[in-house]
Amino acid sequence: MLNVDLEEEPETGRWIADVPELPGVLVYGTTAFEAVAKAKLLAIDVIGDRLANGEDPLTGCELGQNCPPFEAAVGFGGIEFHHVPLAC
């Protein structure tokens, strides 16, 4: 499961959402809902890009190298991706 951290900027009133497990997944929104939605979409894009490039979606480690095996369930709302350990 990935987490979405949400915080409001007091000086601007905009919302910041990030997914700590995926460095670089940080977005702003005018509402909390918008920020969380954007963070979820960006996280899915990052995971997809990593898979398309032969990388472990959570660590970014190149598959086939000496990366740690992983087992995770990544879920956002009604969308879930179930991963099993991959041979690295």
C-alpha positions in Angstrom: 0.0 0.0 0.0 1.4 3.4 -0.9 0.6 6.4 1.3 -0.4 9.9 0.2 0.7 12.6 2.6 -1.4 15.7 2.5 -0.7 19.2 3.9 -2.2 22.6 3.4 0.2 25.6 2.9 -1.1 28.2 5.4 0.2 31.2 3.5 -1.3 30.2 0.1 -4.1 27.9 1.0 -3.1 25.4 -1.6 -2.6 21.7 -0.8 0.5 19.6 -1.2 0.2 15.8 -1.7 3.2 13.5 -2.0 3.8 9.7 -2.0 6.8 9.2 0.2 7.5 5.7 -1.2 8.0 7.2 -4.7 10.5 10.1 -4.6 9.5 12.9 -6.8 5.8 12.2 -6.6 4.8 15.6 -5.2 2.0 17.8 -6.5 -0.1 20.9 -5.6 -3.8 21.3 -5.8 -6.3 24.1 -5.1 -8.3 21.6 -3.0 -7.3 18.5 -0.9 -9.2 16.3 -3.3 -7.4 17.7 -6.4 -4.0 17.3 -4.8 -4.7 13.7 -3.8 -6.1 12.8 -7.2 -3.0 14.3 -8.9 -0.7 12.4 -6.6 -2.4 9.1 -7.4 -2.2 9.7 -11.1 1.4 10.7 -11.0 2.2 7.6 -8.8 0.5 5.3 -11.3 2.5 7.0 -14.2 5.8 6.6 -12.3 5.1 2.9 -11.6 4.1 2.3 -15.2 7.3 4.1 -16.5 9.4 2.0 -14.2 7.8 -1.3 -15.3 8.1 -0.2 -19.0 11.9 0.4 -18.4 12.5 -2.9 -16.7 12.7 -1.4 -13.2 11.2 -2.5 -9.9 8.3 -0.2 -9.6 8.9 0.6 -5.9 12.7 0.8 -5.7 13.6 1.9 -9.2 16.2 -0.9 -9.2 16.9 -2.3 -12.6 15.4 -5.8 -12.8 17.9 -8.6 -13.3 20.4 -6.7 -11.1 21.1 -7.2 -7.4 17.9 -5.5 -6.2 15.9 -6.6 -3.2 12.8 -8.7 -4.0 9.6 -7.0 -3.1 6.0 -7.9 -2.4 3.5 -5.1 -2.2 0.0 -4.2 -2.7 -0.4 -0.8 -4.2 -3.9 0.6 -3.9 -5.6 3.9 -4.5 -9.3 3.9 -4.0 -10.8 1.2 -6.2 -7.6 0.6 -8.2 -5.2 -2.0 -6.9 -2.0 -3.5 -8.3 -0.8 -6.7 -6.7 2.9 -7.5 -7.0 4.7 -10.7 -6.2 8.4 -11.0 -5.6 10.3 -10.8 -8.8 13.5 -12.7 -9.5 16.3 -10.1 -9.6 
